Amino acid sequence: MSEFNTSDFMNPMLTQTWTNGRHLVRCVKVIAETHDVTTFTFGMSQPVLFFFKPGQFVTLELEIDGERVMRSYTISSSPSIPYSFSITVKRVPGGKVSNWLHDNLKSGDQIAVHGPVGQFNCMDFPADKVLLLSGGVGITPVMSMARWWFDTDSEVDMVFAHSARTPNDIIYAKELEYMSTRIDNFQMHLICERNEIGQAWGGYRGYMNLHMLSLIAPDFMEREVFCCGPEPYMEAVRNMLRDAGYDMDRYHEESFGETPAKDVKQAEKHADEAELEEQQPKETVQISFADSDATAAVEVGVTLNEAAAEAGVNIAKACGVGICGACRVKVVSGDVEMAHNGGITEEEIEAGYVLSCCTQVKGDVQIET
C-alpha cells in the first residue's frame, strides 16, 4: 500500500477537470420537474470538476434495444455546483431516447457521455445586461446561465422570460421564484399560452410579441439576447427583434434537438474507440471480505467502494473525496493505493486502515469492514 502525497500536486484534492471526450458517469439523482419533464444528475466516483460554459451540451451514448444511440442534451445545471452536472429531458410522444430515459434510467446506473461542447454559451459573449428568452424545454441552457450568474453573485442584470403551454408546464417554477426574491438583478416573467380549468394564473397569457416584450424588458434594445426553444418560437423572436431594429449581432440562439454534425461524428468516433478497447482483455483481481463470504473479480484501478458494490457489500460513504472518514475500512491483506484528503490519521494508516472511497485496488485484496 502506498500513501498519497498531496504536496506533489497543485490541487490537494487531486480533483480532475472535465475535458471534451468520452466519460463514464453514474446517475446520482432523478428529479421530476413537471408531469413530463425530468432532471437527471450525474457524477463520478472520483472527484471531478465538471466545468463547462453555461449553455453547452453533452451527447449521451446509450444502448437501446441492442442498438447504440447518440443523443445530445443541454446541460441544465451550473458549473458553480462543480462535482455533478444535470440534463433536463422532456418526454416526447414516440421519442425513442426521451422515453427510454424516463422509463429506464435510475439512480446508480452508469452511462457514457461525450462533451462538453457548444458555441451557444454566456461566457463567450459577456455583457452587463442580458435578456434570456426560452420556450418549453428550451429553458435548459438559459437556466444554466442564470444559475451561474446567481450562484457567483454576478452583477449581470438579468431579465428572464419563459414561455410555457400551461402553468403546470413551467419547468423550474419554484426555483425561478426563489431566485427572483433573493437578488434585485434577476427579473422573472412567465408566459403561458393558456390556463386550463382549475389552474389559477395571473401572469402573461398568449404568445410573446413586441408589445409584451416592451413591458417585460423596456430596454431590450440594450441587452444581449440568449434564446432557445422550438424553431417556430425562435423564428418568431428573430422576426420580432429584426422588426424592432435590434442589432442581431447581439442575438444568440440554440435550437434544442439540433446538434452540429461534427460533434456527433466526434462522439461516435470516441464510442467506436471505447468499444474496441472494451473488447480487449482486462486485468482483474479478487476482492474478498474477512467478515463475510462475499467475493468478486474486479478490474485493477477501481475503488474499494466500487469493488464492494460488485461483491454485494455496502460500505458507508458520505463525502466521496476522502475528507469525512465515513468509509474507513481495514485492509487485511493485499495491494491498494489511497489518495485521501485528511479524513484519516497517520496512526490509522499504520494500523492498516484506508478510506474506501479514494482507495484503488491494485491486486488481490481482503477487506474487513
N, C-alpha and C positions, 0 to 999 in steps of 0.2 A: 504494500500500500504506500502510495506517495502522497505527501502533503502538498496542498496548493499554496503557492507563494504569491500573494496579491501584489507585492511590490514589483513583480515582473510585468505588470500590466498597467496601462494608463487608467483604465476603468477598474476599480477594485471589485466590482460585482461581476466582472467577466461578461458583461452584457453585450450580446451581438447586436448589430444593426441590420434591419431588413434591407435587402437589396433586390432589384428586379431579377427574378429567376423562379425556379420551381421550389416550393416549400411544402413539407408535410405539416399540417396543422391539425389541432384537435378542437372539435366543437365543445365549448365550455358552458354556453348558455343558449337557451331558446326562449324568446320573449314574444308573446302575442301582442302586436301593436293595435290591430283592428281585427275585424271578423275575417279578413282575407289577406292580411299583411303580417309577416313575422320577421323578427330580427334574429340572426344567428351570429353569435360571438365566438371568435376563435383565438386560441393561444398555443403556446408551445410548452413542453415540459421544462425546457431550459430557458433562462431569461433572455428574451429577445425584444429589442426596442422596435416596435412596428411603426417606424417613422415613414411618413408619406406626405405628399402635398394634398391638403384638403380639396376634394373634388375628383381625385384619381380613382381608378378602379382596379379590380383583380379579376383574373379569369379562373373559374373553378374547373377542375379536371375531375369528372365523375364517371362512374361506370353504371349505366342504366340498361337493364335487360341485356347484359353481356356486351354492351357497346360503349366505347369511350365517347363521352360527350363533353365538349368545351362550351362554357357559357360565362359571359362577363357580367359583373355586378359592381356598381359603385360602392366604395367604402362609405358607410354612413356614420361611423364613429369619427373621433378626432384623434390626431396624434398626441394631443395633450393627455390622453389616457394611454400610455405607450406600450403596456405589456399585453395588449389584445387589440383586435380590430373586429369590426362588425359589418355585415351586409344586411340590408333590409329588402325582403322579397315579397312581391305581391303574387298571390295565386292567380294565374291566368287560366281561364277555361280552355282546356285542351293543351295547355302548356306542358311540354314533356318535362322540362327541368324544374320549373317552379312548383309543379305538383309533386314531383319526386322529393324535392327539398322539404316541402310542407309535410308530406306523409311519411318520410323516412329518416331524415337527418335529425339526430338527437344528441344530447349532451354525452360526451365520451367518444363519439365517432371521429375517425380520422379521415381527412381528405387531402388532396393536393391542390394547391393554389399557385397561380403564376402572377407575378407583378411585384410591386405596384407600378402602373403606368398611366399615362393620360396627360394631354395638354390642357384640359379644362381644369383649372385649379386657381385658387386665390393668391398663391404665393408668387406666381409668375406675373401677376397683374396687380401690384399693390395700389391701394387707393385709400384715401381718408374717409370717403363716403361711398357706400355701396347700396345697391338695390338687388335683393335676392328674390327672384321670381321662380315659382315652381308650380307644376300641375301633377296631381296624383303622386305616384311613387317616384316621380322626378324630384321630389323633395330631398332625396338622399344626399346628393353632392352638396347642395347649398346648406343642408343641415350640418354636414361635416364642417363646412366653412364657419357657420355661425357658432357651432360648439367650440371650434378652435379659438375664435376671437373672444368668446365668452370666457372660456377657461383660462386664457392667457391674460385676462384683464386688459385687452386691447382697447384703444380709444377710437377704433374704427366706428364710424356712425353707420349703423345697420338699419335698413328697412326691409322687413321680411314679409313677403306677400305670397300666400299659398292658396291654390285653388283645389277644391275637392268636390266630389259629386254631392255628398250629403254630410251633415255633421258627424255621422258615425264613420265616415271615411277619412277623417282628418288624422293623419299619421303624426305621432309625437305631440298630440294636443296638449297634454298636461305639462310636458317639458317646455314647450314653447311658452305656455302661460307662465311657468315658473321663471324662465329667463326674462320675460318681459317685466316681471315685478322686481327683479333684482338689480338691473342696471338701467341707466337712463339713455344709453346709446343703442338700445335694441327696441325697435318698434315693430310689433307684430300685427298683421292684418290677415284675416282668414276670409275666404270667399267660397260660398257653396252654391252650386248650380241650383239646388232645390233643397227643401227640407220635407221629409215625409211625415205622415200622420204620427203624432206623439213625440216628434223631435222639435224641441224649442230651439230657435235660432235667432240671434239678434245682430248677427254680423252682415257682411255684404252678401247679396244674392245675385245670381246670374253668372255672367262671364266677364272677365277682365276687359275693360275698354278704356279709352283715353280719359274720359271723364272720371271714372273710378280711380285710375292711376294718379290723376291730378289731385284727388282727395287723399289718397294713400301716401303719395310722395310728391308734394308740390314742387320740390326741387329735383325731380328725377333727371332733368337735363344735365345736372352737375354730378350725377352719380355714375360709378362704374356698375354695369349691369351684368349679373350672372343668372342665366336662365336654363332650366331643364324641365322637360316634360314630354308628353306625346307630341308628335310632329305638328298636328293641327293647332295645338296650343302655342307652340313656339313660332309657327308661321304667323299666327295672329299677333303675337307680341312683336315680332320683327316688323310687320307691316305697320302696326300702331306706332312704334318708335320712329320708323322712317318717315311716316306721315307727319310726325311731330317735329321733324328736323333734328332728331337725336344723332350725335356723332357715333355711327355704327362701329368705328374702330374701338370704341369702349364697350361694345356689346360682346359677350362671350356665352356660348351655349354648348350643351351636350344633350343629345337625344338618347335617353336610356334605351337599351336594346340594340344600339348601333355601336359596333366595336371596329376600330381600324383593322383591316385585313392583316397588316404586317404584325400586329400584336398577337392576333390569334395564331398566325403561322409560326411565330416565335414560340408561343406556348405549346403548340403541337410538336415542334421540334424538341423542346425540353421534355415533353411527355414521352416521345419516342426514345430519347436517350435514357430516361429513367426506366422505361420498360425493358430495354436491353440490359441495363445494369441489374435490375431485379431478377433477371434470368440467370445471372452469374451466381455460382455457389457462394453462400455466406459462411463466415466463420462463426460457429456457435459454441457456447459453453453451457455448463449446467449450474443452475442455482437451486439450492435446497434450503430448507428451514429446519433448524435444530429442534424447535418446539412443535413441529407437526411433520406429517409425511409429504407435505407439498413440495413438488419439484417442477422445474420447467427448463426447456432448452431455449436459450435466448441469444440474440446476436451480441457480439462484442461491442461495447460502447453504449448500450442502453443504461439508463439509470436504474438503481435498485428499486425505486418506486415502480418503474415500468416493468422490470423483471418480476417483481412481486405480483403485479396485476396479471401477468402471463401465467403465474402459478396459482392464481386464485386467492392470493393472500392480500389483505388490505393493510397498508401501512399508513398511519395518520399523516396528513400533510396540510400545512397551512400556507406559509408564505411562498414556498416553492423555489426560493433562491438562497437557501442556506443561512437565513437570519434568525428565525424563531426557535429552531431546535425541536420542533414538534415531531419530526420524522426520524428521530435518533434511533438507530439500531446497532447491534453489535456484530462485527464480523468475526465469526468463529474461526474460519479459515478461508484462504483464497486471495485473489489479486483484484483490488479495486483502486480507483483513483478519485479523490474527493476535491472539490473546488468550492469550499464553504465561504461564508461572508460573516463570520463571527458568531454563529449560532452554536458553537461547540467549543469547549475548553481544551487546552493542551493536555490536561490530565485525562479527560475523556478519550481523546485521540490515542494517548499512550495505552489506555486500557482496552483499545480495540473498537471504540465506538465511531460511527460515522453518521452523517446526515444523508438519508437515502434519496432525498430529492435532488441532490447535487453530487452524487457519487456514482461513477460509471463502473460497469462490470468489465474487467479486463481478462478474467479467466474463470475457471470453476470456483464457485464461492458458496460458503454455508453461512447463513444469517440466523441470528437469534433476535426475535422481535420483542 
